[in-house]
Amino acid sequence: MEAILTIDINTTSVKVQVYDLSGKALYQKQGSYPTFHPVAEWSEQDPEQVYITTLFVVKTLINEFVLPNKIKILSIGFSGSMHSVLPVNAKGIPLGQAIIWADNRGQNQVKKLQDIGLDTRIYAQTGTPIHPMSPLMKIAWLESNRGIFLEKVAKYISLKEYVLFQLTGQYRVDESMASSTGLFDITIKGWSNEALDFAHISTNQLSEVSSVMDNTLTLKPEIAKSWGISTDTQVILGATDGCLATLGAGIISEGKAVISIGASSAVRIAGKELLKDQQQRVFNYLLTDNCYISGGPGNNAGVVFEWFAKEFGDFSEHAYIEEVLDEIFQKIESIPLGADGLVFLPYLLGERAPVWNANARGSYFGLHINHTKSHLARATLEGILFGVYSIGKMLATFREIDEIRINGSFASHPLCVQMLSDIFGKRITANLSYDGVGQGIALLTLTQMGIFRDLQTATESLNFDQEWLPNSGNHAKYQAYYRLFERLTKKLEEEFGYLAKLRDL
């Protein structure tokens, strides 16, 4: 039997799956790694731990399922989370930890770019909002703090690029990942000279850019031997998790949106043209020559709900956080919509779209004596979903959205999906047996191999047979609570900044 392997290097784990040549998922394995916060605004991961976890999970999957079932792996497709930055020396050895998307240390660099008036030009070129999440700002911060390095930085790369370098010995970045850096001019498909100058780096310090369909990399012989696969196995460069989650939801043209909720969240749409936002709130990523993935990412989704579970959940009878989360979901169902007048702002990690405020912070508003932990849980979930809705509401001002699809580990609970349908007031469809990103990698890889004629044909092979319809009464109530959520976010903007100054003291 012939099949393909997909490797998704995401925020909390690496997920490896085997798909047959029709795009059906057969087997999967997953391995997690932690995120470190040495300073409140910092979010880092150990690149060696990410790489070793990838090696182990792939080898385990192959030993347990591929080899015993005599499956021949023809191609390996890759995905990775966006906005990570890892400095490496001339030998490819990391010069510290990888800085991931949730890191906000580049706030002064954002202000500097805005003060010199380059923010509008660089946003127009790169399609990446001006925010500390942007690798442009992270690299500018690192370059302004060169004293932390004992050696010269030869390259700035993402975690996905680091894993690929370890597996193949080559530095290569796909166009979708490059277009998420704030350094890549998507209008000319090349590195932006103005962004490079601001960061004080050269093109030599960045990887070679290639199409997401690039298949010219090859595994090192020792890696192929360790995994028990042929050295002729194709390596497909692949794309970012955001672009592939959109593709995996069957969205390659206008009219539909996908909500992806995992550790973070996003609402995305696809089209042949860039979305031009004068307020610089919308990102635009290049998937293929005639397809842009546009939308907005949110920092605070599953990571916030897991924070709530760890701080307020009952672990006395449970060994795993998944069990605690399931119990919390059950308790939420008994609490009325609106949590009896309790509203939660979920900005524990600052926020990206649509507020783009790294100083934003979480807050419970409306607490009274009769509120319980279950009310807090309900308000927490509603606040997270209001944050998602705020992104969709912004996108709806640019393009008509007829239908919403949903994917991501956090969104797999039926209660969560129904709440989203009620909040948006729209029909939501899904196939919760699909892993959105993995499915996207599989469709991209199979298209590159010629199994599908093009990506549009590939998406037509998907089946979204689960449906949630909005309750009009609930929608009206949610809209009333959302207006309060939106007002609180705007009114507290000045206070968020003042609090940041107090923290600095």
Residue pairs with C-beta under 8 A, 6 or more apart in sequence:
1 20
1 69
1 70
1 71
1 72
2 20
2 21
2 71
2 72
2 74
3 18
3 19
3 20
3 21
3 26
3 66
3 71
3 72
3 73
3 74
4 18
4 19
4 21
4 73
4 74
4 75
4 76
4 77
4 442
4 445
4 446
4 449
5 16
5 17
5 18
5 58
5 61
5 66
5 73
5 75
5 76
5 77
6 16
6 17
6 18
6 19
6 76
6 77
6 78
6 79
6 438
6 441
6 442
6 445
7 14
7 15
7 16
7 54
7 58
7 76
7 77
7 78
7 79
7 163
7 441
8 14
8 15
8 16
8 17
8 78
8 79
8 80
8 241
8 244
8 435
8 437
8 438
8 441
9 50
9 54
9 78
9 79
9 80
9 81
9 159
9 160
9 163
10 79
10 80
10 81
10 241
10 262
10 263
10 437
11 35
11 81
11 100
11 101
11 102
11 262
11 263
11 264
12 32
12 33
12 35
12 262
12 263
13 30
13 31
13 32
13 33
13 53
14 30
14 31
14 33
14 50
14 53
14 54
14 57
15 28
15 29
15 30
15 57
15 435
15 437
15 438
16 28
16 29
16 30
16 54
16 57
16 58
16 61
17 25
17 26
17 27
17 28
17 435
17 438
17 442
18 25
18 26
18 27
18 28
18 61
18 65
18 66
18 71
18 73
19 25
19 26
19 438
19 442
19 446
20 26
21 74
21 446
21 451
22 461
23 439
23 442
23 443
23 446
23 458
23 461
23 462
25 433
25 434
25 435
25 438
25 439
25 442
26 65
27 61
27 64
27 65
27 66
28 61
28 435
28 438
29 57
29 58
29 60
29 61
29 64
30 57
31 53
31 54
31 56
31 57
32 53
33 45
33 46
33 49
33 50
33 53
34 45
34 49
35 43
35 44
35 45
35 100
35 102
36 42
36 43
36 44
36 45
36 46
36 97
37 43
37 44
38 44
39 105
40 503
41 103
41 104
41 105
41 107
41 350
41 358
42 99
42 103
42 104
42 105
43 99
43 100
43 101
43 102
43 103
43 104
43 349
44 97
44 98
44 99
44 100
44 103
45 84
45 97
45 98
45 100
45 159
46 97
46 98
47 86
47 94
47 97
47 98
47 159
47 162
48 94
50 98
50 159
50 162
50 163
51 162
51 163
51 166
54 163
55 223
55 226
58 227
59 226
59 227
62 73
62 227
62 228
62 229
63 228
65 71
66 73
66 228
66 229
67 228
72 230
73 229
73 230
73 233
74 233
74 234
74 449
75 215
75 233
75 234
75 235
75 236
75 445
75 448
75 449
76 219
76 233
76 234
76 235
76 236
76 445
77 236
77 238
77 441
77 442
77 444
77 445
77 448
78 160
78 163
78 164
78 235
78 236
78 237
78 238
78 441
79 160
79 238
79 239
79 240
79 241
79 244
79 437
79 438
79 440
79 441
80 158
80 159
80 160
80 161
80 163
80 177
80 238
80 240
80 241
81 100
81 101
81 159
81 160
81 240
81 241
82 101
82 158
82 177
82 180
82 240
82 241
82 242
82 297
83 100
83 101
83 133
83 134
83 135
83 138
83 158
83 180
83 181
84 98
84 99
84 100
84 101
84 135
84 158
84 159
84 160
85 98
85 99
85 135
85 138
85 139
85 142
85 156
85 157
85 158
86 94
86 96
86 97
86 98
86 99
86 156
86 157
86 158
86 159
86 161
86 162
87 94
87 95
87 96
87 142
87 149
87 153
87 155
87 156
88 94
88 95
88 153
88 154
88 155
88 156
88 157
88 162
89 95
89 151
89 152
89 153
89 154
90 151
90 152
90 154
92 154
92 155
92 165
92 166
94 162
95 149
95 150
95 151
95 153
96 148
96 149
98 159
98 162
99 105
99 138
99 142
100 159
101 133
101 264
101 297
101 299
102 133
102 264
102 299
102 303
102 349
103 132
103 133
103 138
104 132
104 133
104 349
104 350
104 358
105 132
105 138
105 141
106 132
106 134
106 137
106 138
106 140
106 141
107 132
107 358
107 359
108 141
109 132
109 137
109 140
109 141
109 144
110 130
110 131
110 132
110 137
110 358
112 140
113 119
113 122
113 130
113 137
113 140
113 198
114 130
118 194
118 198
119 130
119 280
120 280
121 194
122 130
122 136
122 182
122 192
122 194
122 195
122 198
123 129
123 130
123 280
124 187
124 276
125 185
125 186
125 187
125 192
125 194
125 195
126 136
126 179
126 181
126 182
126 183
126 184
126 185
126 186
126 192
126 195
127 179
127 186
127 274
127 283
127 284
127 285
127 292
128 134
128 136
128 179
128 180
128 181
128 182
128 283
128 284
129 280
129 281
129 282
129 283
129 352
129 353
129 356
130 137
130 182
130 280
130 356
131 137
131 352
131 356
131 358
132 138
132 350
132 358
133 297
133 299
133 352
134 181
134 182
135 156
135 158
135 180
135 181
135 182
135 183
136 181
136 182
136 183
136 195
136 198
136 199
137 182
139 156
139 183
139 199
139 201
140 198
140 199
140 200
142 148
142 153
142 156
143 199
143 200
143 201
146 153
153 205
154 205
155 171
155 205
155 206
155 207
156 201
156 205
156 206
157 165
157 171
157 173
157 206
157 207
158 173
158 177
160 177
161 171
161 172
161 173
161 177
161 207
164 170
164 172
164 217
164 235
164 237
165 171
167 219
167 220
167 223
167 235
168 217
168 218
168 219
168 220
168 235
169 220
170 217
171 207
171 208
172 207
172 208
172 210
172 214
172 217
172 237
173 206
173 207
173 208
173 209
173 210
174 209
174 210
174 211
174 212
174 214
174 237
174 238
174 239
174 240
175 184
175 189
175 209
175 210
175 211
175 212
175 239
175 286
175 287
176 212
176 239
176 240
176 242
176 243
176 285
176 286
176 287
176 293
177 239
177 240
178 184
178 191
178 209
178 286
179 186
179 284
179 285
179 286
180 240
180 242
180 283
180 285
182 195
183 191
183 192
183 195
183 196
183 199
183 206
184 190
184 191
184 192
184 195
184 209
185 191
185 192
185 195
186 274
186 284
186 285
186 286
186 292
189 209
189 286
190 209
191 203
191 206
191 209
196 202
196 203
210 216
210 237
211 237
211 288
212 237
212 238
212 239
212 243
212 287
212 288
212 444
213 236
213 237
213 288
213 444
213 447
213 448
214 236
214 237
215 234
215 235
215 236
215 237
215 448
217 235
217 237
218 231
218 235
219 227
219 229
219 231
219 233
219 235
221 231
224 230
224 231
224 233
234 449
236 444
236 445
236 448
238 244
238 441
238 444
238 445
239 247
239 287
239 440
239 441
239 444
240 285
241 437
242 260
242 266
242 268
242 285
242 293
242 295
242 297
243 285
243 287
243 293
243 440
244 436
244 437
244 440
244 441
244 444
245 258
245 260
245 266
245 268
245 407
245 408
245 436
245 437
245 440
246 252
246 258
246 260
246 268
246 269
246 270
246 287
246 293
246 440
247 287
247 439
247 440
247 443
247 444
247 455
247 458
247 459
248 407
248 434
248 435
248 436
248 437
248 438
248 439
248 440
248 441
248 442
248 443
248 462
249 256
249 258
249 260
249 405
249 406
249 407
249 436
249 440
250 256
250 405
250 459
250 460
250 462
250 464
251 257
251 258
251 268
251 269
251 270
251 405
251 459
252 270
252 291
252 455
252 456
252 459
253 270
253 271
253 272
253 456
254 269
254 270
254 271
254 399
254 400
255 400
255 401
255 402
255 403
256 269
256 270
256 401
256 402
256 403
256 404
256 405
257 267
257 268
257 269
257 295
257 392
257 395
257 401
257 403
257 404
257 405
258 267
258 268
258 269
258 404
258 405
258 406
258 407
258 436
259 265
259 266
259 267
259 388
259 392
259 404
259 405
259 406
259 407
259 408
259 411
259 420
259 428
260 266
260 267
260 268
260 406
260 407
260 408
260 411
260 436
261 301
261 302
261 384
261 388
261 406
261 408
261 409
261 410
261 411
261 416
262 301
262 302
262 408
262 409
262 410
263 301
263 302
263 303
263 410
264 297
264 298
264 299
264 300
264 301
264 302
264 303
265 297
265 298
265 300
265 301
265 302
265 384
265 387
265 388
265 391
265 408
265 410
266 295
266 296
266 297
266 298
266 353
266 391
267 295
267 296
267 388
267 391
267 392
267 395
268 293
268 294
268 295
269 293
269 294
269 295
269 395
269 399
269 401
270 287
270 291
270 292
270 293
270 294
271 291
271 292
271 294
271 399
272 290
272 291
272 292
273 292
274 284
274 292
274 294
275 282
275 284
275 292
275 294
275 395
275 398
275 399
277 398
280 356
281 296
281 353
281 354
281 356
281 394
282 294
282 295
282 296
282 353
282 394
282 395
282 398
283 294
283 295
283 296
283 297
283 353
284 292
284 293
284 294
285 292
285 293
285 294
286 292
286 293
287 293
288 455
291 455
294 395
294 398
295 353
295 391
295 395
296 352
296 353
296 354
296 391
296 394
296 395
297 352
297 353
297 391
298 351
298 352
298 353
298 387
298 388
298 391
299 347
299 348
299 349
299 350
299 351
299 352
300 346
300 347
300 348
300 349
300 351
300 362
300 384
300 387
301 346
301 384
301 387
301 388
301 410
302 408
302 409
302 410
303 348
303 349
304 346
304 348
304 349
304 362
304 380
304 384
305 325
305 328
305 380
305 381
305 384
305 410
306 321
306 325
307 348
308 328
308 376
308 377
308 380
309 321
309 324
309 325
309 328
310 321
312 373
312 376
312 377
313 321
313 324
313 325
313 327
313 328
314 324
314 327
315 324
318 324
318 327
328 377
329 413
329 415
329 416
331 373
331 374
331 377
332 374
332 377
332 378
332 381
332 415
333 415
334 374
335 374
335 375
335 377
335 378
337 382
337 474
337 477
337 478
337 481
338 382
338 477
338 481
339 371
339 375
339 376
339 378
339 379
339 382
340 368
340 370
340 371
340 375
341 366
341 368
342 364
342 365
342 366
342 367
342 371
342 375
342 376
342 378
342 379
343 364
343 365
343 366
343 379
343 382
343 383
343 481
343 484
343 485
343 488
344 362
344 363
344 364
344 365
344 376
344 379
344 380
344 382
344 383
344 384
345 360
345 361
345 362
345 363
345 365
345 383
345 485
345 488
345 489
345 492
346 362
346 380
346 383
346 384
346 386
346 387
347 355
347 357
347 360
347 361
347 362
347 363
347 387
347 496
348 361
348 362
350 357
350 358
350 359
350 360
350 361
351 357
351 358
351 360
351 387
353 390
353 391
353 394
354 390
354 391
354 393
354 394
355 390
355 489
355 493
357 493
357 496
359 496
359 497
359 499
359 500
360 489
360 492
360 493
360 496
361 496
361 499
363 488
363 492
364 376
364 379
365 484
365 488
381 416
381 419
382 419
382 478
382 481
383 485
385 416
385 419
385 420
385 423
386 423
386 481
386 482
386 485
388 420
389 420
389 423
389 424
389 482
390 482
390 485
390 486
390 489
392 401
392 404
392 424
395 401
401 426
403 426
403 427
403 428
403 429
404 420
404 421
404 424
404 426
404 427
404 428
404 429
405 428
405 429
405 430
405 464
406 417
406 420
406 428
406 429
406 430
407 430
407 434
407 435
407 436
407 437
408 436
410 416
411 417
411 420
411 430
412 432
414 468
417 428
417 430
417 468
418 468
420 428
420 468
421 427
421 428
421 468
421 469
421 470
421 471
422 470
422 471
422 474
422 475
422 478
423 475
423 478
423 482
424 470
424 475
425 470
425 472
425 475
425 479
426 470
427 467
427 468
427 469
427 470
428 467
428 468
429 464
429 465
429 466
429 467
429 468
430 464
430 466
430 468
431 462
431 463
431 464
431 465
431 466
432 466
434 462
439 462
443 452
443 455
443 458
443 459
443 461
443 462
444 455
444 458
446 452
446 458
447 453
447 454
447 455
447 457
447 458
452 458
452 461
